[in-house]
């Protein structure tokens, strides 16, 4: 039976860098066409590349991930996906950061029990971390709103007074931080307004 080796990479957003995971998987020997990448939250498994990869998996194939949280961050769903791949599809999973989570080995009763316990623990940690991140984000948003910082994209038209502030910024009288503080917006929002204003000029 011919085994295919597949790699799965996940980062939470489009601006996050997946290079470290790519290096680990290619170092393991996985060819580029067999590496699947999603730039999406790990809250569930409704990810296009993961689903595409899962359809390709056959008995005896091996799925490689760098760490369990790259597979997902939902405790129950990680368990379910793992069970489907290993028990139903009969493919193997290797977690590079946790060698005990290699279903090609430790197939005896004790080995399977230990692997199951470690998987449950790591899945729990992955979900707890996700919930912690969400809480920190919510607290950050609340704090920003309390300071009067506008969140999200600024609606057109660009705020009144921006032209004067822009001229000061261009002359070097203000830096980005000072300019965004004067407008009560984030640095990213100021940059967005800057680009939009320059295009209109």
KEZADO-836327 format. One record per residue (C-alpha): x, y, z; residue number from 1; residue in three letters. Coordinates in steps of 0.25 Angstrom, whole numbers, padded with zeros to 4 digits. Layout:
BEGIN
<X = X Y = Y Z = Z marlo = NUM dogu = Ala>
...
***
This chain:
BEGIN
<X = 0000 Y = 0000 Z = 0000 marlo = 1 dogu = Unk>
<X = 0006 Y = 0014 Z = -0004 marlo = 2 dogu = Unk>
<X = 0006 Y = 0024 Z = 0007 marlo = 3 dogu = Unk>
<X = 0004 Y = 0039 Z = 0004 marlo = 4 dogu = Unk>
<X = 0009 Y = 0049 Z = 0014 marlo = 5 dogu = Unk>
<X = 0001 Y = 0062 Z = 0015 marlo = 6 dogu = Unk>
<X = 0004 Y = 0074 Z = 0023 marlo = 7 dogu = Unk>
<X = -0006 Y = 0084 Z = 0029 marlo = 8 dogu = Unk>
<X = -0003 Y = 0098 Z = 0033 marlo = 9 dogu = Unk>
<X = -0013 Y = 0108 Z = 0040 marlo = 10 dogu = Unk>
<X = -0011 Y = 0122 Z = 0044 marlo = 11 dogu = Unk>
<X = -0022 Y = 0130 Z = 0050 marlo = 12 dogu = Unk>
<X = -0022 Y = 0142 Z = 0040 marlo = 13 dogu = Unk>
<X = -0017 Y = 0147 Z = 0027 marlo = 14 dogu = Unk>
<X = -0006 Y = 0155 Z = 0033 marlo = 15 dogu = Unk>
<X = 0000 Y = 0144 Z = 0041 marlo = 16 dogu = Unk>
<X = 0013 Y = 0137 Z = 0035 marlo = 17 dogu = Unk>
<X = 0012 Y = 0123 Z = 0033 marlo = 18 dogu = Unk>
<X = 0027 Y = 0121 Z = 0029 marlo = 19 dogu = Unk>
<X = 0031 Y = 0114 Z = 0042 marlo = 20 dogu = Unk>
<X = 0021 Y = 0103 Z = 0040 marlo = 21 dogu = Unk>
<X = 0025 Y = 0102 Z = 0025 marlo = 22 dogu = Unk>
<X = 0039 Y = 0100 Z = 0029 marlo = 23 dogu = Unk>
<X = 0036 Y = 0089 Z = 0039 marlo = 24 dogu = Unk>
<X = 0027 Y = 0081 Z = 0029 marlo = 25 dogu = Unk>
<X = 0037 Y = 0082 Z = 0017 marlo = 26 dogu = Unk>
<X = 0048 Y = 0078 Z = 0027 marlo = 27 dogu = Unk>
<X = 0040 Y = 0066 Z = 0030 marlo = 28 dogu = Unk>
<X = 0040 Y = 0063 Z = 0015 marlo = 29 dogu = Unk>
<X = 0026 Y = 0067 Z = 0011 marlo = 30 dogu = Unk>
<X = 0025 Y = 0072 Z = -0004 marlo = 31 dogu = Unk>
<X = 0019 Y = 0086 Z = -0006 marlo = 32 dogu = Unk>
<X = 0007 Y = 0081 Z = -0014 marlo = 33 dogu = Unk>
<X = 0003 Y = 0072 Z = -0001 marlo = 34 dogu = Unk>
<X = 0003 Y = 0084 Z = 0008 marlo = 35 dogu = Unk>
<X = -0010 Y = 0090 Z = 0011 marlo = 36 dogu = Unk>
<X = -0012 Y = 0104 Z = 0017 marlo = 37 dogu = Unk>
<X = -0023 Y = 0111 Z = 0024 marlo = 38 dogu = Unk>
<X = -0023 Y = 0126 Z = 0029 marlo = 39 dogu = Unk>
<X = -0034 Y = 0124 Z = 0038 marlo = 40 dogu = Unk>
<X = -0038 Y = 0123 Z = 0053 marlo = 41 dogu = Unk>
<X = -0037 Y = 0109 Z = 0059 marlo = 42 dogu = Unk>
<X = -0051 Y = 0110 Z = 0066 marlo = 43 dogu = Unk>
<X = -0057 Y = 0099 Z = 0057 marlo = 44 dogu = Unk>
<X = -0053 Y = 0091 Z = 0045 marlo = 45 dogu = Unk>
<X = -0061 Y = 0098 Z = 0034 marlo = 46 dogu = Unk>
<X = -0048 Y = 0102 Z = 0027 marlo = 47 dogu = Unk>
<X = -0047 Y = 0100 Z = 0012 marlo = 48 dogu = Unk>
<X = -0033 Y = 0094 Z = 0011 marlo = 49 dogu = Unk>
<X = -0034 Y = 0085 Z = 0023 marlo = 50 dogu = Unk>
<X = -0047 Y = 0079 Z = 0017 marlo = 51 dogu = Unk>
<X = -0040 Y = 0078 Z = 0003 marlo = 52 dogu = Unk>
<X = -0028 Y = 0071 Z = 0010 marlo = 53 dogu = Unk>
<X = -0038 Y = 0062 Z = 0018 marlo = 54 dogu = Unk>
<X = -0045 Y = 0057 Z = 0005 marlo = 55 dogu = Unk>
<X = -0031 Y = 0053 Z = 0000 marlo = 56 dogu = Unk>
<X = -0027 Y = 0044 Z = 0012 marlo = 57 dogu = Unk>
<X = -0027 Y = 0029 Z = 0010 marlo = 58 dogu = Unk>
<X = -0024 Y = 0017 Z = 0019 marlo = 59 dogu = Unk>
<X = -0009 Y = 0017 Z = 0022 marlo = 60 dogu = Unk>
<X = -0007 Y = 0032 Z = 0019 marlo = 61 dogu = Unk>
<X = 0000 Y = 0041 Z = 0029 marlo = 62 dogu = Unk>
<X = -0005 Y = 0055 Z = 0033 marlo = 63 dogu = Unk>
<X = 0006 Y = 0064 Z = 0039 marlo = 64 dogu = Unk>
<X = 0004 Y = 0076 Z = 0047 marlo = 65 dogu = Unk>
<X = 0014 Y = 0085 Z = 0055 marlo = 66 dogu = Unk>
<X = 0005 Y = 0085 Z = 0068 marlo = 67 dogu = Unk>
<X = -0009 Y = 0081 Z = 0072 marlo = 68 dogu = Unk>
<X = -0014 Y = 0096 Z = 0073 marlo = 69 dogu = Unk>
<X = -0011 Y = 0097 Z = 0058 marlo = 70 dogu = Unk>
<X = -0021 Y = 0086 Z = 0055 marlo = 71 dogu = Unk>
<X = -0031 Y = 0093 Z = 0063 marlo = 72 dogu = Unk>
<X = -0035 Y = 0100 Z = 0076 marlo = 73 dogu = Unk>
<X = -0048 Y = 0094 Z = 0079 marlo = 74 dogu = Unk>
<X = -0047 Y = 0083 Z = 0090 marlo = 75 dogu = Unk>
<X = -0058 Y = 0074 Z = 0085 marlo = 76 dogu = Unk>
<X = -0056 Y = 0076 Z = 0070 marlo = 77 dogu = Unk>
<X = -0041 Y = 0073 Z = 0071 marlo = 78 dogu = Unk>
<X = -0045 Y = 0059 Z = 0078 marlo = 79 dogu = Unk>
<X = -0056 Y = 0056 Z = 0067 marlo = 80 dogu = Unk>
<X = -0047 Y = 0060 Z = 0056 marlo = 81 dogu = Unk>
<X = -0035 Y = 0051 Z = 0061 marlo = 82 dogu = Unk>
<X = -0045 Y = 0040 Z = 0063 marlo = 83 dogu = Unk>
<X = -0050 Y = 0041 Z = 0049 marlo = 84 dogu = Unk>
<X = -0036 Y = 0041 Z = 0043 marlo = 85 dogu = Unk>
<X = -0030 Y = 0030 Z = 0051 marlo = 86 dogu = Unk>
<X = -0042 Y = 0021 Z = 0054 marlo = 87 dogu = Unk>
<X = -0051 Y = 0023 Z = 0041 marlo = 88 dogu = Unk>
<X = -0041 Y = 0027 Z = 0030 marlo = 89 dogu = Unk>
<X = -0030 Y = 0019 Z = 0037 marlo = 90 dogu = Unk>
<X = -0020 Y = 0029 Z = 0033 marlo = 91 dogu = Unk>
<X = -0009 Y = 0033 Z = 0043 marlo = 92 dogu = Unk>
<X = -0006 Y = 0047 Z = 0050 marlo = 93 dogu = Unk>
<X = 0007 Y = 0052 Z = 0054 marlo = 94 dogu = Unk>
<X = 0009 Y = 0064 Z = 0063 marlo = 95 dogu = Unk>
<X = 0023 Y = 0069 Z = 0062 marlo = 96 dogu = Unk>
<X = 0024 Y = 0077 Z = 0075 marlo = 97 dogu = Unk>
<X = 0018 Y = 0065 Z = 0083 marlo = 98 dogu = Unk>
<X = 0025 Y = 0052 Z = 0078 marlo = 99 dogu = Unk>
<X = 0016 Y = 0043 Z = 0087 marlo = 100 dogu = Unk>
<X = 0004 Y = 0048 Z = 0078 marlo = 101 dogu = Unk>
<X = 0009 Y = 0039 Z = 0066 marlo = 102 dogu = Unk>
<X = -0002 Y = 0029 Z = 0063 marlo = 103 dogu = Unk>
<X = 0008 Y = 0020 Z = 0055 marlo = 104 dogu = Unk>
<X = 0015 Y = 0016 Z = 0068 marlo = 105 dogu = Unk>
<X = 0009 Y = 0013 Z = 0082 marlo = 106 dogu = Unk>
<X = -0002 Y = 0004 Z = 0076 marlo = 107 dogu = Unk>
<X = -0003 Y = -0005 Z = 0088 marlo = 108 dogu = Unk>
<X = -0013 Y = -0003 Z = 0099 marlo = 109 dogu = Unk>
<X = -0004 Y = 0005 Z = 0109 marlo = 110 dogu = Unk>
<X = 0002 Y = 0014 Z = 0097 marlo = 111 dogu = Unk>
<X = -0012 Y = 0017 Z = 0092 marlo = 112 dogu = Unk>
<X = -0017 Y = 0021 Z = 0106 marlo = 113 dogu = Unk>
<X = -0005 Y = 0030 Z = 0108 marlo = 114 dogu = Unk>
<X = -0007 Y = 0036 Z = 0095 marlo = 115 dogu = Unk>
<X = -0022 Y = 0039 Z = 0097 marlo = 116 dogu = Unk>
<X = -0019 Y = 0045 Z = 0110 marlo = 117 dogu = Unk>
<X = -0009 Y = 0054 Z = 0104 marlo = 118 dogu = Unk>
<X = -0018 Y = 0058 Z = 0093 marlo = 119 dogu = Unk>
<X = -0029 Y = 0061 Z = 0102 marlo = 120 dogu = Unk>
<X = -0020 Y = 0070 Z = 0111 marlo = 121 dogu = Unk>
<X = -0014 Y = 0078 Z = 0099 marlo = 122 dogu = Unk>
<X = -0028 Y = 0079 Z = 0092 marlo = 123 dogu = Unk>
<X = -0033 Y = 0085 Z = 0106 marlo = 124 dogu = Unk>
<X = -0021 Y = 0095 Z = 0106 marlo = 125 dogu = Unk>
<X = -0023 Y = 0099 Z = 0092 marlo = 126 dogu = Unk>
<X = -0037 Y = 0103 Z = 0094 marlo = 127 dogu = Unk>
<X = -0034 Y = 0110 Z = 0107 marlo = 128 dogu = Unk>
<X = -0024 Y = 0118 Z = 0100 marlo = 129 dogu = Unk>
<X = -0034 Y = 0122 Z = 0090 marlo = 130 dogu = Unk>
<X = -0044 Y = 0126 Z = 0100 marlo = 131 dogu = Unk>
<X = -0033 Y = 0134 Z = 0107 marlo = 132 dogu = Unk>
<X = -0029 Y = 0141 Z = 0094 marlo = 133 dogu = Unk>
<X = -0044 Y = 0145 Z = 0092 marlo = 134 dogu = Unk>
<X = -0045 Y = 0150 Z = 0106 marlo = 135 dogu = Unk>
<X = -0033 Y = 0159 Z = 0104 marlo = 136 dogu = Unk>
<X = -0038 Y = 0164 Z = 0091 marlo = 137 dogu = Unk>
<X = -0051 Y = 0168 Z = 0097 marlo = 138 dogu = Unk>
<X = -0044 Y = 0175 Z = 0109 marlo = 139 dogu = Unk>
<X = -0035 Y = 0182 Z = 0099 marlo = 140 dogu = Unk>
<X = -0047 Y = 0187 Z = 0091 marlo = 141 dogu = Unk>
<X = -0054 Y = 0192 Z = 0103 marlo = 142 dogu = Unk>
<X = -0042 Y = 0199 Z = 0108 marlo = 143 dogu = Unk>
<X = -0040 Y = 0206 Z = 0094 marlo = 144 dogu = Unk>
<X = -0055 Y = 0210 Z = 0094 marlo = 145 dogu = Unk>
<X = -0054 Y = 0216 Z = 0108 marlo = 146 dogu = Unk>
<X = -0042 Y = 0224 Z = 0103 marlo = 147 dogu = Unk>
<X = -0051 Y = 0229 Z = 0091 marlo = 148 dogu = Unk>
<X = -0043 Y = 0222 Z = 0080 marlo = 149 dogu = Unk>
<X = -0052 Y = 0218 Z = 0068 marlo = 150 dogu = Unk>
<X = -0051 Y = 0204 Z = 0064 marlo = 151 dogu = Unk>
<X = -0053 Y = 0198 Z = 0050 marlo = 152 dogu = Unk>
<X = -0052 Y = 0205 Z = 0037 marlo = 153 dogu = Unk>
<X = -0055 Y = 0220 Z = 0037 marlo = 154 dogu = Unk>
<X = -0067 Y = 0223 Z = 0029 marlo = 155 dogu = Unk>
<X = -0066 Y = 0232 Z = 0017 marlo = 156 dogu = Unk>
<X = -0064 Y = 0244 Z = 0016 marlo = 157 dogu = Unk>
<X = -0051 Y = 0245 Z = 0023 marlo = 158 dogu = Unk>
<X = -0053 Y = 0253 Z = 0036 marlo = 159 dogu = Unk>
<X = -0053 Y = 0268 Z = 0036 marlo = 160 dogu = Unk>
<X = -0040 Y = 0275 Z = 0039 marlo = 161 dogu = Unk>
<X = -0032 Y = 0263 Z = 0033 marlo = 162 dogu = Unk>
<X = -0026 Y = 0272 Z = 0022 marlo = 163 dogu = Unk>
<X = -0020 Y = 0282 Z = 0032 marlo = 164 dogu = Unk>
<X = -0015 Y = 0270 Z = 0041 marlo = 165 dogu = Unk>
<X = -0009 Y = 0263 Z = 0028 marlo = 166 dogu = Unk>
<X = -0002 Y = 0276 Z = 0024 marlo = 167 dogu = Unk>
<X = 0005 Y = 0276 Z = 0038 marlo = 168 dogu = Unk>
<X = 0008 Y = 0262 Z = 0037 marlo = 169 dogu = Unk>
<X = 0015 Y = 0263 Z = 0023 marlo = 170 dogu = Unk>
<X = 0023 Y = 0275 Z = 0028 marlo = 171 dogu = Unk>
<X = 0028 Y = 0266 Z = 0039 marlo = 172 dogu = Unk>
<X = 0021 Y = 0274 Z = 0050 marlo = 173 dogu = Unk>
<X = 0014 Y = 0262 Z = 0055 marlo = 174 dogu = Unk>
<X = 0017 Y = 0247 Z = 0055 marlo = 175 dogu = Unk>
<X = 0007 Y = 0236 Z = 0052 marlo = 176 dogu = Unk>
<X = 0004 Y = 0233 Z = 0067 marlo = 177 dogu = Unk>
<X = 0002 Y = 0248 Z = 0070 marlo = 178 dogu = Unk>
<X = -0007 Y = 0249 Z = 0057 marlo = 179 dogu = Unk>
<X = -0015 Y = 0237 Z = 0060 marlo = 180 dogu = Unk>
<X = -0017 Y = 0242 Z = 0075 marlo = 181 dogu = Unk>
<X = -0022 Y = 0255 Z = 0070 marlo = 182 dogu = Unk>
<X = -0032 Y = 0249 Z = 0062 marlo = 183 dogu = Unk>
<X = -0036 Y = 0238 Z = 0072 marlo = 184 dogu = Unk>
<X = -0033 Y = 0227 Z = 0063 marlo = 185 dogu = Unk>
<X = -0023 Y = 0215 Z = 0063 marlo = 186 dogu = Unk>
<X = -0010 Y = 0215 Z = 0055 marlo = 187 dogu = Unk>
<X = -0016 Y = 0205 Z = 0045 marlo = 188 dogu = Unk>
<X = -0028 Y = 0214 Z = 0043 marlo = 189 dogu = Unk>
<X = -0020 Y = 0227 Z = 0041 marlo = 190 dogu = Unk>
<X = -0011 Y = 0219 Z = 0031 marlo = 191 dogu = Unk>
<X = -0024 Y = 0215 Z = 0024 marlo = 192 dogu = Unk>
<X = -0029 Y = 0230 Z = 0023 marlo = 193 dogu = Unk>
<X = -0015 Y = 0234 Z = 0019 marlo = 194 dogu = Unk>
<X = -0016 Y = 0225 Z = 0007 marlo = 195 dogu = Unk>
<X = -0030 Y = 0229 Z = 0003 marlo = 196 dogu = Unk>
<X = -0027 Y = 0244 Z = 0004 marlo = 197 dogu = Unk>
<X = -0014 Y = 0242 Z = -0004 marlo = 198 dogu = Unk>
<X = -0022 Y = 0235 Z = -0015 marlo = 199 dogu = Unk>
<X = -0032 Y = 0246 Z = -0016 marlo = 200 dogu = Unk>
<X = -0022 Y = 0257 Z = -0017 marlo = 201 dogu = Unk>
***
